Amino acid sequence: MPVFDEVVWTKPAPRHGAPDLSHIADQLRAKPGETAIIAEFPTAIASGSAEAASLRNAVNNGRLGFDNSSGTFRASTRTVTEHDGSKRVRVFAVFTLANSVSGTADEKENR
């Protein structure tokens, strides 16, 4: 473990806060019941699948700007193989109005 001979005085590194994705949530609210791809991560990067799962969980739990005050956001992930053989994890999301009783087939599949 590298240790300095003398301490180095500095200010703490700035924290990187969680991103605010309310602009994406607003786009989903504008088309309730329609499924959209909101992110895509390469599986070649070790953190790709984990980042996709983290975003899916944030959407489903109403974080990062996906508040459930006027309806419900639901997200799912799928791994897809591109034409060149590479794999990517896509995050799909849909917004459903709070008073919506029925839903599209895609919404029902993602419940």
N, C-alpha and C positions, 0 to 999 in steps of 0.2 A: 504494500500500500504506500503510494507516494505521500510523503508528509513534508510540508515546507519547513525550512529552518526557522523562519520567522513568520508570524501571522501576517496576513494581508488584510488591511482594513478596507471595507467596502460597504455599500448599501445592499440590502437584500435584493435578489433578482425579482423582477416583477412577476406576479402570478398571471398566468394566462387563464382567464375565466372561460366558462363554458360558452360556446357560441349561441347567439340568439337566432333561431331559425324561424322566427315568426313570419318572415316574408314567404317562406315555403308553406307554412300553415295557412296563411291568407289565400294563397293560390289554390290549395286544396278546398278551403271553405267556399271558394267561388264556384266550385263544381262538385257539390256534394254527391256522393255515390259513385264517383268516377275514380278509378285507380290510376296512380301515377308512379313512375320511377322517380324517387327523390334523391338517390345516391347510388354510386357504383364503386366498388373497391376491388382491386386486383387480388386474386388469391395467391399470387406469386410472392407478395409481401406478407410476412408472417402476421402482421397485425390487421390485414385486410378483413378477414372474417370476424375478428373481434370488434373492429370498428363498426362493421355493418350490424352486428348483434347489439352493440351499445346504442347505436342510433335507433334501431328497431325498438329497443326497450324504452328509450327516452320518449319516442312517439307514443307508445302504448301506455306509458305512465304519466303523460301530460307534462313533460319537461321540455326545456330548450325552446319554448314558444308554442308548443302544441297543447295549450290548455284546453280542457274539455268543458268549458263554460257553456258553449252553445251547441255542443254535439260531441261526438266521439271520434277520435283518430285511432285508426288501427294500422299497424305496419307488419310486414312479413319480409323475410329474406329468401332469395332463391339463388342458387349457383347456376350460372349459365356458361356454356362453352361457346366461344367465338369461332368464327370461320377458320382462324389461324390455329385453333387448338387451345388457345389460352383460356383460362377460366376467370370469371369475375363474379362477385357477389353483388346482386342488386337488392336495393331496399325499396319495396313497394309500399305505398301508403294510400289510404282512403279516408275521407271525412264523411260522417253520417250525421245528419241533423238530429237534434235531441228528440224531436217529435216524430221521427221517421219510424213507421211500423214495419214496412216491407223494405226490401233492399234488392240490389242487383245480384245476379248469381255469383259474381266475383266477391261481393261483400259477404255473402252467406258462406262462401268457401273460406274466407279469411277469419271467420268468427271463432 
